[in-house]
């Protein structure tokens, strides 16, 4: 299939055109280190530079564990001399970290002795941030969660949720991310929460994407405004929001939803302006220029594969987009040549037939294939059979209603149906009203006030 790389395609040279400096320029702090680490492990051409940049950034933190891990990885690929371990720095940081942890533990014990809730909360927060900077995300998560019992205001709850989300993302615990994203949203109650709301939406989108819920991921990303995303790059950069949102939308939304919510959406269209190649391929898809759309997707594929959240889902998303394009292409036709379809979608007639056959089996395309002439025909609906089905369905509903009316008549006649109002007045007046069609009568009861 043209939309996916062949299994024999060599990785060498695949990412040669990727500008590493520009690629990570939009990220900072821990996120930049995580993305560089992912790139170093995915792209052989960029590995050496990615390792150097990641190790340089790590020496500005206290994460000696990841520093040594990446040094050992790089040494296996490029030799010990290329990436020597700075043992002096490691020892200094470990020693300083030990002293700082002891002080933080002592401070927390003091706060607990004083029984001041806010001080205890801040003590757990400081300890969690210390563990997070050290790369001990499991310990950081535990202390972030412990602050939950000492929150005294909604803003404290939101801060706790965002911290838990941050640690959970680093640990790839996406179910926990979704749980605390929901909890944070339940606490939002002021206009000052737009920044936090953006971060929550980004985290929820990453979690949905990671578990394969592409439609939910698209919904989260399409709700983000460009101004908010530009100010919040702790989870996703503005370009990531535009790219991921557009791809998830293309894979799961129909043409009308794409037009109104993506291409012409009041907020997301401004996000798309930041990523012109993605914006153009969305417009190509909507204008049925599928050859150009798929070519644009292939062009940006190497960069997408280097995204630590999106990379593992590129194949699936591309396959879903291609299927939707094929279905959308065939929808206005009564018949179409498979050779012509293959030309549009950049594949051979035989491969096109296989793809269309799979879509027919999946009930995505209502059609049949003429295997001899290699023509796809749209299935003709049987108008007569549909009319009979509707008539039978109407008769069945009419019969059920008639039986229900007769049952009520018999129950009323036997005294099992009554209507008591206003404190149990027993004075009832019964009257018969003729049922439409003369099939039955209904006994209506009303209280004689």
C-alpha positions in Angstrom: 0.0 0.0 0.0 1.3 3.4 -0.9 0.3 5.1 2.3 2.7 3.1 4.5 6.4 2.4 4.2 7.5 -1.0 3.1 8.9 -3.3 5.7 12.2 -3.5 3.7 12.7 0.3 3.7 16.0 1.1 5.3 16.0 3.5 8.2 19.3 5.0 7.0 18.7 8.5 5.5 15.0 8.5 6.5 15.4 11.4 9.0 18.4 13.1 7.3 16.3 16.1 6.4 15.0 16.7 10.0 16.4 19.8 11.6 16.9 18.6 15.2 17.5 22.1 16.6 14.3 23.4 15.1 12.4 20.3 16.0 13.0 20.7 19.8 13.1 24.5 19.9 9.5 24.7 21.0 10.1 22.6 24.1 11.8 23.2 27.4 12.9 21.5 30.6 12.0 17.9 31.2 9.9 17.7 28.1 12.8 18.6 25.9 15.0 15.9 27.5 12.3 13.3 27.0 11.8 14.2 23.4 15.6 14.2 22.7 15.8 10.8 24.4 13.1 9.4 22.2 14.7 10.8 19.0 18.1 9.4 20.0 16.5 5.9 20.2 14.4 6.2 17.1 16.6 8.0 14.5 20.2 6.6 13.9 21.1 9.7 11.8 20.2 12.0 14.7 21.2 9.9 17.6 24.7 11.3 18.2 23.5 14.9 18.2 20.4 14.0 20.3 22.5 12.2 22.9 24.9 15.2 23.2 22.0 17.7 23.6 20.1 15.5 26.1 23.2 14.9 28.2 24.0 18.6 28.2 20.5 19.4 29.4 20.6 16.7 32.0 23.7 18.2 33.6 21.5 21.2 34.4 19.2 18.9 36.5 19.8 16.4 39.3 18.7 13.4 37.3 21.9 11.4 37.5 20.2 8.1 36.9 19.0 9.1 33.4 22.3 10.8 32.7 24.2 7.6 33.3 21.7 5.5 31.4 22.0 7.7 28.3 25.7 7.7 28.6 25.8 3.9 28.6 23.4 3.8 25.6 25.5 6.3 23.6 28.8 4.4 24.5 27.4 1.2 23.1 26.6 3.0 19.8 29.5 5.4 19.4 32.2 4.2 21.8 33.3 5.1 25.3 35.5 8.0 24.2 32.6 9.8 22.4 30.4 10.0 25.6 32.5 9.8 28.7 30.6 9.8 32.0 31.3 12.8 34.2 31.7 10.9 37.5 32.6 14.0 39.5 29.4 15.7 38.6 27.4 12.5 39.3 28.9 12.2 42.8 28.4 15.9 43.6 24.8 15.8 42.5 24.1 12.6 44.4 25.7 14.0 47.6 23.8 17.3 47.3 20.6 15.4 46.6 21.0 13.3 49.7 21.5 16.3 51.9 18.5 18.1 50.3 16.2 15.1 50.8 17.2 14.8 54.5 16.4 18.5 55.0 13.0 18.2 53.2 12.1 15.1 55.3 13.0 17.1 58.5 10.9 20.1 57.3 8.0 17.8 56.6 8.2 16.1 60.0 8.2 19.6 61.6 5.1 20.7 59.7 3.3 17.5 60.7 4.2 18.2 64.3 2.7 21.7 64.1 -0.4 20.3 62.4 -0.6 23.2 59.9 -2.4 21.8 56.8 -1.0 24.3 54.3 2.6 23.7 55.5 2.2 20.0 55.3 0.8 20.3 51.7 3.7 22.5 50.7 6.1 20.1 52.4 4.8 17.2 50.3 4.9 19.4 47.2 8.6 20.3 47.8 9.5 16.7 48.3 7.6 15.6 45.2 9.3 18.3 43.1 12.7 17.1 44.4 11.9 13.5 43.4 10.6 14.7 40.0 13.8 16.6 39.3 15.8 13.5 40.2 13.7 11.4 37.7 12.1 9.3 40.5 8.6 9.7 39.1 7.0 7.0 41.2 8.2 8.7 44.4 7.1 12.1 43.1 3.7 10.7 42.3 3.2 9.4 45.8 4.0 12.7 47.4 1.8 14.6 44.9 -1.1 12.3 45.8 -0.5 12.9 49.5 -1.1 16.6 49.1 -4.7 15.7 48.3 -5.7 15.3 52.0 -4.3 18.8 52.8 -6.0 20.9 50.0 -8.0 23.7 51.5 -9.2 25.5 48.4 -10.2 24.6 44.8 -7.0 26.1 43.4 -5.0 23.6 45.6 -7.0 20.7 44.2 -6.4 21.9 40.6 -2.6 22.3 41.3 -2.6 18.8 42.8 -4.3 17.3 39.8 -1.9 19.0 37.4 1.1 17.7 39.3 -0.3 14.2 39.3 -1.0 14.5 35.6 2.6 15.6 35.0 4.1 12.7 36.9 1.7 10.2 35.4 2.6 11.3 31.8 6.2 10.8 32.6 5.4 7.3 33.9 3.0 6.6 30.9 0.1 6.0 33.3 -2.6 7.3 31.0 -5.6 6.0 32.9 -4.5 8.1 35.9 -4.1 11.1 33.6 -7.7 10.8 32.5 -8.9 10.3 36.0 -7.3 13.5 37.4 -8.1 15.5 34.2 -11.8 14.9 35.0 -11.2 15.8 38.7 -9.5 19.0 37.7 -12.3 20.0 35.4 -14.8 19.4 38.1 -13.0 21.9 40.3 -12.7 24.7 37.7 -14.9 27.6 38.6 -13.2 30.9 37.6 -12.1 32.8 34.6 -8.5 32.5 35.7 -8.5 28.8 34.9 -8.0 29.1 31.1 -4.3 28.2 31.3 -5.0 25.2 33.5 -7.9 24.2 31.3 -5.5 24.2 28.3 -3.0 22.0 30.1 -5.7 19.6 31.2 -7.0 19.3 27.6 -3.5 18.7 26.3 -2.9 15.9 28.9 -6.3 14.3 28.2 -5.6 14.4 24.5 -2.2 12.7 24.9 -3.8 10.0 27.1 -6.7 9.4 24.6 -4.2 9.2 21.8 -2.0 6.8 23.6 -4.8 4.3 24.3 -6.1 4.6 20.7 -9.2 6.8 21.4 -8.5 9.1 18.4 -12.0 10.6 18.3 -11.7 11.7 21.9 -8.2 13.0 21.4 -9.5 15.1 18.4 -12.3 16.5 20.6 -9.9 17.6 23.3 -7.4 19.2 20.8 -10.1 21.0 18.8 -11.2 22.7 21.9 -7.8 24.4 22.5 -7.3 28.0 21.4 -4.1 29.1 19.7 -3.4 31.8 22.3 -3.6 29.3 25.2 -1.6 26.6 23.4 1.2 29.1 22.6 1.6 30.0 26.3 1.5 26.4 27.5 4.1 24.1 26.0 4.8 22.0 29.1 3.0 19.0 27.5 2.4 19.9 23.8 3.7 22.8 21.7 1.3 24.8 19.5 2.5 22.9 16.4 1.8 19.6 18.1 -1.8 20.6 18.9 -2.4 21.5 15.3 -0.8 18.4 13.8 -2.2 15.9 16.3 -5.7 17.5 16.2 -5.8 17.5 12.4 -4.7 13.9 12.0 -7.0 12.6 14.6 -9.9 14.5 13.1 -9.1 13.3 9.6 -9.1 9.7 10.9 -12.4 9.9 12.7 -14.6 12.7 11.5 -16.9 13.0 8.4 -16.5 15.7 5.8 -19.1 18.1 7.4 -17.5 17.9 10.8 -14.0 18.4 9.4 -15.2 21.5 7.6 -17.0 23.1 10.5 -14.8 22.1 13.4 -11.3 21.9 11.8 -10.9 23.9 8.6 -13.4 26.6 9.4 -13.6 26.2 13.2 -13.5 29.5 15.0 -10.6 28.5 17.2 -8.8 25.6 15.7 -8.3 27.2 12.3 -5.9 29.6 13.9 -4.0 26.7 15.4 -3.7 25.2 11.9 -2.2 28.4 10.5 1.0 27.6 12.6 1.5 24.3 10.6 0.9 25.2 6.9 1.7 21.7 5.5 -1.0 20.2 7.8 -3.5 23.0 7.0 -3.0 22.4 3.3 -3.4 18.7 3.4 -6.7 19.1 5.4 -8.0 21.4 2.7 -6.8 19.0 0.0 -8.8 16.2 1.7 -11.9 18.4 1.9 -11.6 19.3 -1.8 -11.2 15.7 -2.8 -7.6 16.2 -3.9 -6.5 12.9 -2.4 -3.3 12.4 -4.4 -1.9 15.7 -3.1 -3.2 15.0 0.4 -1.6 11.6 0.7 1.6 12.9 -0.8 1.7 15.7 1.8 1.1 13.0 4.6 4.1 11.0 3.3 6.3 14.1 3.3 5.7 15.0 6.9 5.8 11.3 8.1 9.4 11.2 9.2 8.9 14.2 11.5 5.7 12.6 12.9 7.5 9.4 13.7 10.0 11.3 15.9 7.1 12.6 18.1 7.2 10.6 21.3 3.4 10.6 21.6 2.3 10.4 18.0 5.1 8.2 16.6 3.6 4.9 17.7 0.2 5.8 16.1 1.3 7.1 12.7 0.7 3.8 10.9 -2.8 3.4 12.3 -3.8 7.0 11.8 -2.5 7.0 8.2 -4.4 3.8 7.5 -7.7 5.3 8.9 -7.2 8.5 6.9 -6.6 6.5 3.7 -9.7 4.4 4.2 -11.8 7.5 4.7 -10.4 9.0 1.6 -11.2 5.9 -0.5 -14.8 5.8 0.9 -15.3 9.5 0.3 -13.8 9.2 -3.2 -16.3 6.5 -4.2 -19.4 7.9 -2.6 -20.7 10.0 -5.5 -20.2 7.3 -8.2 -22.3 4.4 -9.4 -19.2 2.7 -10.8 -15.5 3.5 -11.0 -12.5 1.7 -12.5 -10.1 0.2 -10.0 -7.2 1.3 -12.2 -8.4 4.9 -12.0 -8.7 4.6 -8.2 -5.3 3.1 -8.0 -3.9 6.0 -9.9 -5.5 8.5 -7.6 -4.3 6.7 -4.5 -0.9 5.9 -5.7 -1.1 2.1 -5.9 -1.6 -0.7 -8.4 -4.9 -2.0 -9.6 -4.5 -5.3 -7.7 -3.6 -3.6 -4.4 -6.5 -1.2 -4.9 -8.8 -4.1 -5.4 -7.6 -5.7 -2.1 -8.1 -2.4 -0.2 -11.6 -2.0 -1.6 -12.5 -5.6 -0.9 -11.5 -5.1 2.8 -13.7 -1.9 3.0 -16.6 -3.8 1.5 -16.2 -6.6 4.1 -16.0 -3.9 6.9 -19.2 -2.5 5.5 -17.5 0.9 4.8 -18.4 0.7 1.1 -21.7 -0.5 -0.1 -20.6 -2.0 -3.4 -19.5 -5.0 -5.4 -16.4 -5.7 -7.5 -16.5 -6.9 -11.1 -13.3 -9.0 -10.9 -13.1 -9.6 -14.6 -13.4 -5.9 -15.7 -11.9 -4.5 -12.5 -14.8 -2.2 -11.9 -16.3 -1.2 -8.5 -20.1 -0.9 -8.7 -22.3 0.7 -6.0 -24.9 -1.6 -4.6 -28.4 -0.7 -5.7 -31.0 -0.6 -3.0 -34.1 -2.8 -3.3 -36.9 -0.2 -3.1 -39.7 -2.8 -3.1 -38.1 -4.8 -0.3 -37.6 -1.7 1.7 -41.3 -0.6 1.2 -42.4 -4.1 2.4 -40.2 -3.9 5.5 -41.5 -0.5 6.4 -45.1 -1.7 6.0 -44.5 -4.7 8.1 -42.8 -2.6 10.8 -45.8 -0.2 10.9 -48.3 -3.0 11.1 -46.4 -4.6 14.0 -46.3 -1.3 15.9 -50.1 -0.8 15.3 -50.8 -4.3 16.6 -48.8 -3.7 19.7 -50.6 -0.5 20.4 -54.0 -2.1 19.9 -53.1 -4.9 22.3 -52.0 -2.4 24.9 -55.3 -0.5 24.6 -57.3 -3.7 25.0 -55.3 -4.7 28.0 -55.9 -1.4 29.7 -59.7 -1.7 29.0 -59.8 -5.1 30.6 -57.8 -4.0 33.6 -60.0 -0.9 34.1 -63.2 -3.0 33.8 -61.9 -5.3 36.5 -61.1 -2.4 38.8 -57.3 -2.6 38.7 -56.8 0.9 37.2 -57.8 3.9 39.2 -56.8 7.5 39.6 -56.7 9.1 43.1 -55.8 12.8 43.5 -55.9 15.5 46.1 -55.6 13.4 49.2 -57.3 10.3 48.0 -60.8 11.4 46.9 -62.7 8.4 45.8 -65.2 10.2 43.7 -64.5 9.1 40.2 -66.3 9.7 36.9 -65.7 7.3 34.1 -66.4 8.1 30.6 -65.8 6.3 27.3 -64.0 8.0 24.4 -63.9 6.4 21.0 -60.4 5.4 19.9 -59.3 6.6 16.5 -60.1 4.1 13.8 -62.9 2.5 15.8 -60.6 -0.3 17.0 -61.1 0.1 20.7 -62.2 2.4 23.5 -60.2 4.0 26.2 -61.6 4.6 29.6 -60.5 8.0 30.9 -60.8 8.9 34.5 -60.7 12.3 36.1 -61.4 13.5 39.7 -64.6 15.3 40.2 -63.4 18.4 42.0 
